[in-house]
Amino acid sequence: MASSDGRGRIRGRERAALVLLCAAVFLDSMDLSLMGVALPAIGSDLSLPESTLQWLMSGYAVAYGGFLLLGGRMADLFGRRRMFLVSLAVFAAASLVGGLLSAGWPLVATRVVKGVAAALTAPAALSLITTTFAEGPRRNRALGVYALAGATGYSAGLIASGVLTEVNWRLVFFLPVPIALLVLVTAPLVLPAGNTPNRLGGGGFDLAGAAAVTGGVLLLVYALTETDWRAGVVAVGLLGVFVAVERRQRLPLVPLGVFRVRRTAAANLAALAWACATIGWQFVAVLYLQQELGYTALATGLGIVPMGLAIVVTANLTGRLISRWGLGRVAAAGMLVQAAGILLFLRAGSSGDYLTVLLPALLVHGIGNGLSFPSLNIAAVGGLPDDQQGLASGLVTSAVQIGAGIGVAALAAVMSLGDSALAGYRLAFLAAGSFSLIGALIAHFGLRAPATAPAPAPASTDA
């Protein structure tokens, strides 16, 4: 495989591998936002109630968040490239079947299957990147591109959903299929073989831990989505069982010792706060634009384009900034800038002007987003050795997904506290900004310390 130069530039086959891996996370992120604009058209065409339509969104998120930790561990145990290819093939097949169905719950089932497949794909892809690129400038640059692909995928999903729904909502399901097939055909030619599957010896796979954590996270996201606190109590109980099981396992699904690495623990907590802020804000902002300002679905997607461009430009520079100023400073600064962008939406009223009020807020938010998300991903995987990179990737991605569920649920609850719809939006923007400020504090104090795990090579680091 071709090497990179001393400045961390990626060349040759490594670049092709990075493009393919980023295409997969682009698909996973895009699928999170593709459904939002299309739901009314699907409900009208298939005569589906709102309760079923809701699960077209939450079914994907619940499965994605619930299976991420299992996906990260499976990547380490059974081979990263193998898991990447198999799960991406399932993702493509479920997308194709979903576009052909005309019944509600079978359609929901395809979304759940896609969520599980995405949960297996994302950790495998991220751990392939972190084991291909040595810690330091090369890895920082690669992870910056990876984070950029995820952010761009979410923004692209909003735009594509509006455009495709104008033609036929089934195109929203079909869109990921050709992209996934292209990656599947090309990937075996350029992706590194990755790790040799771990044979596990006589200890077996941690099925009890996997069942407890997956069930606990699934029920937690369900409780937040449906505001079912009984499910929440059961979820907490299952997560407690998971901790007890992991303490006794010889080969645990999640070695609890990883959370004693200060940078790993802080990065995951900050990532959870980041998702509460930015995904929760996006949920509220889309409602604000459509319900308060009267934007169409297509106009909403196009209006968010400048934020996506700001993320792209900033994320491309983040690796250099980390090399100069360190992870803690860049991540904390990004969270502060993101908070400023969110809080600028407090200026918007019932007829907020786009050029003078909304556009500046979107640009500031995008800059903060582009600084913070790559930094948190780098910090989360940088503290653990190569044989735990699937675990590290699964943890940080799971933190983001769980944070997204918490943020959306919390901000929806806050919106209901306002005396009017506009007052509710403002309270929600204030809460989202507060989440981001909390993340900035965690990043500032938690990411200043160097990773305690041994570095794989004596190269210059980013911390």
Backbone torsions as a table, in degrees:
resi	resn	phi	psi	omega
1	MET	NA	141.6	-177.8
2	ALA	-67.7	150.1	-179.7
3	SER	-99.1	173.7	176.8
4	SER	-108.5	165.4	-178.4
5	ASP	-83.9	-179.9	-175.6
6	GLY	-65.6	-16.8	178.6
7	ARG	-89.5	3.4	178.0
8	GLY	87.5	12.9	178.1
9	ARG	-74.0	140.6	-176.1
10	ILE	-97.2	132.1	-175.9
11	ARG	-130.5	163.1	168.0
12	GLY	59.3	-136.0	-173.8
13	ARG	-63.6	-31.1	177.5
14	GLU	-59.3	-40.3	-179.6
15	ARG	-64.4	-42.6	179.0
16	ALA	-62.9	-42.3	178.2
17	ALA	-62.5	-41.9	-179.6
18	LEU	-63.3	-40.6	179.0
19	VAL	-60.2	-45.2	-179.1
20	LEU	-65.4	-42.7	179.6
21	LEU	-65.9	-37.1	177.7
22	CYS	-70.6	-30.2	176.4
23	ALA	-62.2	-36.1	179.7
24	ALA	-68.2	-44.7	179.6
25	VAL	-70.8	-28.6	173.0
26	PHE	-59.4	-44.6	179.0
27	LEU	-63.8	-46.0	-179.1
28	ASP	-59.3	-45.0	-179.1
29	SER	-69.3	-40.1	-179.8
30	MET	-61.8	-37.1	-177.9
31	ASP	-68.1	-21.8	176.2
32	LEU	-66.5	-33.9	-174.2
33	SER	-104.8	-14.6	-176.5
34	LEU	-61.9	-36.2	-172.6
35	MET	-72.4	-31.7	-168.6
36	GLY	-52.4	-51.2	-176.3
37	VAL	-74.6	-28.1	-173.9
38	ALA	-82.7	-15.1	-172.6
39	LEU	-57.0	-46.2	179.5
40	PRO	-58.9	-40.5	179.6
41	ALA	-66.1	-39.7	178.5
42	ILE	-64.5	-45.5	179.8
43	GLY	-61.2	-41.1	-179.8
44	SER	-67.8	-42.8	-175.8
45	ASP	-70.9	-38.8	-175.6
46	LEU	-103.1	1.5	179.7
47	SER	56.1	49.6	-179.1
48	LEU	-96.5	140.0	175.4
49	PRO	-71.8	164.0	-178.2
50	GLU	-63.1	-32.1	-179.8
51	SER	-62.7	-37.0	177.8
52	THR	-74.0	-40.9	179.5
53	LEU	-60.5	-37.2	-179.0
54	GLN	-60.2	-35.6	-177.2
55	TRP	-75.8	-14.3	171.4
56	LEU	-65.6	-27.3	175.3
57	MET	-90.5	-54.5	-171.9
58	SER	-73.9	-26.9	178.0
59	GLY	-61.0	-41.7	176.9
60	TYR	-64.7	-47.5	-177.1
61	ALA	-66.1	-41.0	-180.0
62	VAL	-61.8	-47.4	-179.7
63	ALA	-66.3	-40.5	179.8
64	TYR	-60.9	-53.1	-178.3
65	GLY	-66.5	-35.8	-175.0
66	GLY	-74.1	-28.2	-174.5
67	PHE	-104.2	3.9	-175.4
68	LEU	-64.4	-45.5	-178.8
69	LEU	-63.9	-40.3	176.3
70	LEU	-62.8	-40.0	179.1
71	GLY	-63.1	-41.4	178.7
72	GLY	-63.9	-41.2	-179.9
73	ARG	-69.8	-38.0	179.2
74	MET	-64.6	-33.9	177.2
75	ALA	-62.5	-40.7	178.7
76	ASP	-69.1	-37.4	-171.3
77	LEU	-85.8	-36.0	-171.3
78	PHE	-112.1	1.8	178.5
79	GLY	106.8	123.7	-174.2
80	ARG	-69.1	-46.1	-178.1
81	ARG	-66.2	-39.9	179.4
82	ARG	-60.8	-46.9	-179.6
83	MET	-64.6	-38.2	-179.9
84	PHE	-61.2	-48.4	-175.6
85	LEU	-69.7	-44.3	-178.0
86	VAL	-64.7	-46.1	-177.2
87	SER	-69.3	-34.0	177.4
88	LEU	-68.5	-35.3	176.2
89	ALA	-63.8	-41.2	177.2
90	VAL	-64.4	-40.2	178.1
91	PHE	-58.5	-46.1	-179.5
92	ALA	-65.1	-43.4	-179.3
93	ALA	-63.3	-42.7	179.1
94	ALA	-65.3	-35.6	176.8
95	SER	-63.0	-44.3	-179.0
96	LEU	-64.7	-46.4	-179.6
97	VAL	-62.9	-41.1	179.8
98	GLY	-58.8	-39.0	179.8
99	GLY	-69.2	-16.8	-177.4
100	LEU	-97.2	-15.0	-175.0
101	LEU	-83.7	156.5	179.2
102	SER	-134.8	18.3	177.4
103	ALA	-119.8	146.1	-170.9
104	GLY	-62.2	-61.4	-172.7
105	TRP	-70.9	-35.3	170.6
106	PRO	-60.0	-34.8	176.9
107	LEU	-65.3	-41.6	176.1
108	VAL	-61.3	-40.0	-179.4
109	ALA	-59.8	-39.3	178.0
110	THR	-64.3	-34.3	178.1
111	ARG	-67.9	-38.2	178.1
112	VAL	-65.5	-43.5	178.1
113	VAL	-61.0	-41.6	177.9
114	LYS	-62.9	-37.7	177.8
115	GLY	-63.3	-42.9	177.0
116	VAL	-62.5	-44.3	-179.7
117	ALA	-62.8	-41.5	177.8
118	ALA	-63.6	-37.0	179.2
119	ALA	-65.8	-27.1	176.6
120	LEU	-86.4	-30.5	-178.4
121	THR	-72.9	-47.0	-171.2
122	ALA	-60.6	-50.3	179.3
123	PRO	-64.1	-36.8	178.5
124	ALA	-62.9	-42.7	-179.9
125	ALA	-65.0	-45.9	-177.6
126	LEU	-67.3	-38.4	179.7
127	SER	-72.3	-28.6	172.5
128	LEU	-63.6	-37.7	178.4
129	ILE	-67.7	-47.6	-174.5
130	THR	-69.8	-23.9	176.9
131	THR	-91.1	-13.5	176.8
132	THR	-86.6	-36.3	-176.4
133	PHE	-109.3	124.2	-178.0
134	ALA	-65.2	149.4	-179.1
135	GLU	-60.0	137.2	-175.4
136	GLY	128.5	-155.0	-175.1
137	PRO	-57.1	-38.8	-178.4
138	ARG	-64.7	-47.2	179.9
139	ARG	-65.9	-40.5	179.6
140	ASN	-59.0	-43.5	-179.4
141	ARG	-66.5	-42.6	180.0
142	ALA	-64.5	-43.5	179.6
143	LEU	-69.3	-30.5	174.2
144	GLY	-62.8	-42.5	177.2
145	VAL	-65.1	-40.5	179.7
146	TYR	-62.1	-48.4	179.1
147	ALA	-63.0	-37.6	177.6
148	LEU	-62.0	-40.6	179.2
149	ALA	-62.8	-40.3	178.3
150	GLY	-65.2	-45.6	179.6
151	ALA	-65.2	-41.1	178.9
152	THR	-65.6	-37.6	178.6
153	GLY	-60.7	-41.6	179.6
154	TYR	-64.5	-45.6	178.9
155	SER	-65.0	-41.4	179.2
156	ALA	-63.5	-34.4	178.3
157	GLY	-63.3	-39.7	178.1
158	LEU	-62.1	-43.7	-178.5
159	ILE	-70.1	-49.1	-177.3
160	ALA	-62.1	-36.7	-179.9
161	SER	-61.4	-42.9	178.7
162	GLY	-64.9	-42.5	-178.7
163	VAL	-68.2	-48.8	-174.8
164	LEU	-69.1	-36.4	-179.8
165	THR	-63.8	-29.8	176.1
166	GLU	-61.4	-28.0	179.5
167	VAL	-90.9	-61.9	179.0
168	ASN	-165.8	131.2	-175.8
169	TRP	-63.2	-23.2	-179.4
170	ARG	-64.1	-25.3	178.4
171	LEU	-63.8	-25.5	177.1
172	VAL	-63.3	-36.3	177.2
173	PHE	-76.5	-37.8	-175.6
174	PHE	-74.8	-26.2	-173.2
175	LEU	-52.7	-44.7	-177.8
176	PRO	-68.4	-19.3	-170.8
177	VAL	-61.9	-54.3	-177.9
178	PRO	-64.1	-33.1	178.5
179	ILE	-65.7	-45.5	179.7
180	ALA	-64.1	-40.3	179.5
181	LEU	-64.4	-39.0	178.1
182	LEU	-62.3	-42.7	177.8
183	VAL	-64.3	-42.4	-178.7
184	LEU	-63.1	-37.5	180.0
185	VAL	-70.7	-38.0	-173.3
186	THR	-87.6	-31.4	-171.2
187	ALA	-56.1	-45.3	-178.5
188	PRO	-60.2	-19.9	-178.2
189	LEU	-82.2	-25.3	-171.7
190	VAL	-124.2	-20.7	-177.3
191	LEU	-75.6	141.4	175.8
192	PRO	-67.1	154.6	-178.5
193	ALA	-60.8	-26.6	179.2
194	GLY	76.8	-157.7	-177.0
195	ASN	-76.7	151.8	170.5
196	THR	-76.1	130.8	-178.9
197	PRO	-52.2	135.1	-179.8
198	ASN	-78.9	124.3	-176.3
199	ARG	-80.5	-7.5	169.6
200	LEU	71.7	-7.3	179.6
201	GLY	59.1	-143.0	-178.0
202	GLY	-90.8	-0.4	-175.3
203	GLY	-79.5	-20.4	-179.7
204	GLY	72.8	175.8	179.1
205	PHE	-85.5	144.2	-176.4
206	ASP	-76.9	72.6	-176.8
207	LEU	-67.4	-37.2	-179.6
208	ALA	-64.9	-45.0	177.8
209	GLY	-64.3	-41.6	179.4
210	ALA	-61.7	-43.7	-179.6
211	ALA	-65.5	-41.2	-177.3
212	ALA	-67.2	-47.7	-176.4
213	VAL	-71.9	-38.8	179.7
214	THR	-65.9	-46.8	177.7
215	GLY	-62.4	-40.0	-180.0
216	GLY	-64.3	-45.5	-179.4
217	VAL	-69.4	-39.7	176.6
218	LEU	-58.4	-47.1	-179.7
219	LEU	-68.4	-33.4	178.4
220	LEU	-64.2	-47.0	178.8
221	VAL	-65.6	-38.0	177.1
222	TYR	-62.4	-43.6	-179.5
223	ALA	-61.9	-39.2	179.1
224	LEU	-70.3	-38.8	-178.6
225	THR	-68.8	-42.7	-174.9
226	GLU	-99.5	1.4	-174.4
227	THR	49.0	45.1	178.5
228	ASP	-102.9	98.8	-173.6
229	TRP	-74.1	-23.4	174.6
230	ARG	-64.4	-41.4	175.0
231	ALA	-62.9	-35.6	178.2
232	GLY	-63.2	-39.8	178.4
233	VAL	-63.9	-44.0	178.0
234	VAL	-62.7	-38.9	179.2
235	ALA	-61.2	-45.0	178.9
236	VAL	-61.8	-40.0	177.8
237	GLY	-62.8	-42.7	178.8
238	LEU	-64.9	-39.2	178.3
239	LEU	-66.8	-33.4	173.7
240	GLY	-65.3	-40.6	175.4
241	VAL	-60.9	-40.7	179.2
242	PHE	-58.9	-46.2	179.4
243	VAL	-60.8	-43.2	-180.0
244	ALA	-63.4	-41.7	179.8
245	VAL	-64.6	-43.9	-176.2
246	GLU	-64.0	-31.5	179.5
247	ARG	-67.8	-21.9	-175.7
248	ARG	-105.1	-11.3	-176.7
249	GLN	-79.0	138.6	174.9
250	ARG	-74.0	-36.6	176.9
251	LEU	-123.2	77.5	-174.3
252	PRO	-72.2	155.6	175.1
253	LEU	-62.6	-45.1	177.6
254	VAL	-128.3	100.5	174.7
255	PRO	-59.8	116.3	-173.5
256	LEU	-63.4	-17.3	178.5
257	GLY	-64.2	-20.0	-179.6
258	VAL	-62.5	-26.6	-178.5
259	PHE	-79.6	-5.3	172.0
260	ARG	-82.1	-11.5	172.0
261	VAL	-78.3	110.5	-169.7
262	ARG	-57.5	-42.7	-176.8
263	ARG	-66.7	-37.8	178.7
264	THR	-64.4	-47.4	-179.5
265	ALA	-63.2	-44.9	-178.2
266	ALA	-66.1	-39.7	-179.7
267	ALA	-62.6	-40.3	180.0
268	ASN	-70.2	-39.2	176.5
269	LEU	-65.1	-42.3	179.0
270	ALA	-66.2	-36.8	177.8
271	ALA	-64.6	-37.7	176.7
272	LEU	-63.1	-45.0	178.0
273	ALA	-64.6	-38.4	178.1
274	TRP	-58.5	-45.7	-178.4
275	ALA	-69.7	-39.8	174.8
276	CYS	-53.8	-42.1	-176.9
277	ALA	-73.7	-56.7	-168.4
278	THR	-80.0	-40.0	178.2
279	ILE	-72.6	-40.2	175.1
280	GLY	-61.3	-43.0	177.8
281	TRP	-61.6	-43.2	-179.1
282	GLN	-61.8	-39.0	177.1
283	PHE	-59.8	-47.6	-178.9
284	VAL	-69.8	-41.0	-176.6
285	ALA	-63.6	-39.5	178.9
286	VAL	-64.1	-42.1	176.9
287	LEU	-63.3	-41.4	179.9
288	TYR	-61.4	-46.6	-178.3
289	LEU	-63.7	-40.0	-175.1
290	GLN	-84.5	-42.4	-173.1
291	GLN	-89.5	-32.7	-178.1
292	GLU	-94.0	-43.0	-177.1
293	LEU	-97.0	-9.2	176.0
294	GLY	77.2	24.0	177.0
295	TYR	-68.6	145.1	169.9
296	THR	-76.7	168.8	178.8
297	ALA	-60.5	-43.3	-179.7
298	LEU	-66.6	-41.8	179.0
299	ALA	-63.9	-35.1	177.5
300	THR	-62.5	-48.4	179.2
301	GLY	-60.8	-44.2	-179.6
302	LEU	-67.7	-33.5	179.8
303	GLY	-65.8	-25.2	-178.4
304	ILE	-87.0	-9.3	-178.0
305	VAL	-53.0	-45.5	180.0
306	PRO	-57.8	-35.0	176.5
307	MET	-63.7	-43.5	177.6
308	GLY	-60.5	-40.7	178.0
309	LEU	-64.5	-39.5	178.2
310	ALA	-63.5	-38.3	177.1
311	ILE	-63.5	-44.9	-178.3
312	VAL	-59.2	-50.3	-176.7
313	VAL	-64.5	-45.2	-176.4
314	THR	-68.6	-44.4	-178.7
315	ALA	-61.3	-30.9	179.1
316	ASN	-68.2	-21.0	-179.3
317	LEU	-100.4	-10.6	-170.4
318	THR	-64.0	-38.8	180.0
319	GLY	-57.5	-42.0	178.9
320	ARG	-66.4	-39.5	180.0
321	LEU	-66.0	-37.5	178.4
322	ILE	-65.2	-41.7	179.5
323	SER	-61.3	-31.3	-177.5
324	ARG	-88.5	-43.3	-171.0
325	TRP	-110.0	-13.9	179.6
326	GLY	94.8	155.9	-176.1
327	LEU	-61.8	-46.1	-174.8
328	GLY	-59.8	-46.9	-178.1
329	ARG	-65.5	-44.2	-176.6
330	VAL	-68.1	-44.3	180.0
331	ALA	-63.3	-44.9	-179.9
332	ALA	-65.4	-41.8	178.1
333	ALA	-62.6	-41.3	178.8
334	GLY	-61.5	-42.7	178.7
335	MET	-65.2	-36.2	177.8
336	LEU	-67.3	-43.2	178.7
337	VAL	-65.4	-40.4	176.8
338	GLN	-60.0	-43.2	178.1
339	ALA	-60.8	-40.3	178.7
340	ALA	-62.0	-42.2	178.7
341	GLY	-62.4	-41.3	178.5
342	ILE	-64.7	-46.2	-176.5
343	LEU	-69.3	-22.4	175.0
344	LEU	-64.0	-21.5	176.4
345	PHE	-68.7	-13.7	175.1
346	LEU	-64.6	-20.6	178.2
347	ARG	-74.1	-20.4	-175.3
348	ALA	-75.9	139.2	178.2
349	GLY	-114.8	-151.2	-178.6
350	SER	-74.9	-9.1	177.8
351	SER	-142.9	49.1	-174.8
352	GLY	-57.6	126.8	179.4
353	ASP	-73.2	133.5	-175.0
354	TYR	-67.7	-49.3	-172.4
355	LEU	-69.0	-37.7	-173.8
356	THR	-97.1	-20.7	-176.3
357	VAL	-116.5	-56.6	-172.6
358	LEU	-75.6	-44.5	-177.0
359	LEU	-60.1	-48.2	177.6
360	PRO	-58.3	-39.6	179.6
361	ALA	-64.2	-42.3	179.6
362	LEU	-63.9	-41.6	-179.3
363	LEU	-66.2	-44.4	179.3
364	VAL	-63.4	-44.2	178.1
365	HIS	-59.6	-44.1	-179.6
366	GLY	-62.1	-40.6	178.3
367	ILE	-62.3	-46.2	178.9
368	GLY	-63.3	-39.6	178.4
369	ASN	-62.1	-44.7	-179.1
370	GLY	-66.9	-26.0	176.4
371	LEU	-80.7	-42.4	-169.5
372	SER	-81.5	-44.0	-173.2
373	PHE	-63.9	-47.8	176.4
374	PRO	-61.0	-39.0	-179.1
375	SER	-61.8	-42.8	-178.6
376	LEU	-68.2	-37.0	177.1
377	ASN	-65.0	-42.5	178.7
378	ILE	-62.6	-43.7	-179.1
379	ALA	-65.6	-38.3	-175.7
380	ALA	-66.8	-35.2	-177.5
381	VAL	-97.1	-13.2	-173.9
382	GLY	-76.9	-16.2	-175.7
383	GLY	-93.4	-1.3	-175.7
384	LEU	-121.4	152.1	-178.2
385	PRO	-73.0	172.0	-174.7
386	ASP	-58.9	-37.0	-176.1
387	ASP	-74.7	-1.2	175.3
388	GLN	-120.8	17.6	-177.8
389	GLN	-69.8	-33.4	175.0
390	GLY	-63.3	-42.1	176.6
391	LEU	-61.8	-47.3	-179.5
392	ALA	-60.3	-42.7	179.8
393	SER	-64.9	-42.8	179.2
394	GLY	-64.6	-38.0	179.9
395	LEU	-63.4	-49.0	-176.2
396	VAL	-70.1	-37.3	178.1
397	THR	-68.4	-37.6	176.0
398	SER	-64.0	-40.2	177.8
399	ALA	-60.0	-40.1	179.3
400	VAL	-66.3	-45.1	-178.3
401	GLN	-65.8	-43.5	177.9
402	ILE	-65.1	-40.2	177.1
403	GLY	-61.7	-37.7	177.4
404	ALA	-61.3	-44.1	178.4
405	GLY	-63.9	-43.1	178.8
406	ILE	-64.1	-44.1	-177.3
407	GLY	-63.3	-46.3	-179.5
408	VAL	-63.4	-45.2	-178.7
409	ALA	-65.0	-43.6	-177.9
410	ALA	-66.3	-43.6	-178.0
411	LEU	-71.4	-32.8	174.5
412	ALA	-62.9	-39.4	177.8
413	ALA	-67.4	-41.2	179.7
414	VAL	-63.9	-38.4	180.0
415	MET	-58.2	-34.0	-177.5
416	SER	-72.4	-10.2	-178.0
417	LEU	-84.1	-13.2	-177.0
418	GLY	-73.5	150.2	177.3
419	ASP	-70.4	-21.7	177.8
420	SER	-141.8	170.4	179.2
421	ALA	-60.5	-43.9	-179.1
422	LEU	-64.5	-40.7	177.2
423	ALA	-63.2	-36.8	177.7
424	GLY	-64.1	-41.9	177.3
425	TYR	-61.4	-42.5	-178.2
426	ARG	-65.4	-40.4	176.1
427	LEU	-61.6	-39.2	180.0
428	ALA	-67.6	-40.6	177.3
429	PHE	-63.0	-39.3	178.4
430	LEU	-64.1	-41.4	179.1
431	ALA	-65.9	-41.2	179.0
432	ALA	-63.0	-42.4	176.7
433	GLY	-61.5	-35.5	179.1
434	SER	-66.6	-40.2	175.2
435	PHE	-56.9	-43.3	-178.2
436	SER	-66.6	-37.6	177.6
437	LEU	-65.0	-39.3	175.9
438	ILE	-61.2	-43.5	177.4
439	GLY	-61.2	-36.4	178.5
440	ALA	-64.1	-40.9	178.3
441	LEU	-64.5	-44.0	179.0
442	ILE	-61.4	-44.6	-179.8
443	ALA	-64.1	-42.1	-176.7
444	HIS	-63.3	-45.6	-175.9
445	PHE	-88.3	-27.5	-174.7
446	GLY	-92.4	-24.5	-176.1
447	LEU	-100.3	4.3	177.1
448	ARG	-74.3	-30.1	-178.0
449	ALA	-76.8	141.1	175.9
450	PRO	-69.1	157.4	176.3
451	ALA	-61.7	141.4	179.8
452	THR	-91.1	-13.7	177.2
453	ALA	-74.3	148.7	-178.8
454	PRO	-63.7	138.4	178.3
455	ALA	-74.6	145.6	-177.6
456	PRO	-72.0	-21.9	-179.1
457	ALA	-154.8	153.3	-178.2
458	PRO	-80.5	45.9	178.2
459	ALA	-87.5	163.0	177.0
460	SER	-65.1	137.2	-174.6
461	THR	-108.1	176.1	-176.2
462	ASP	-97.8	-8.0	-176.1
463	ALA	-101.4	NA	NA
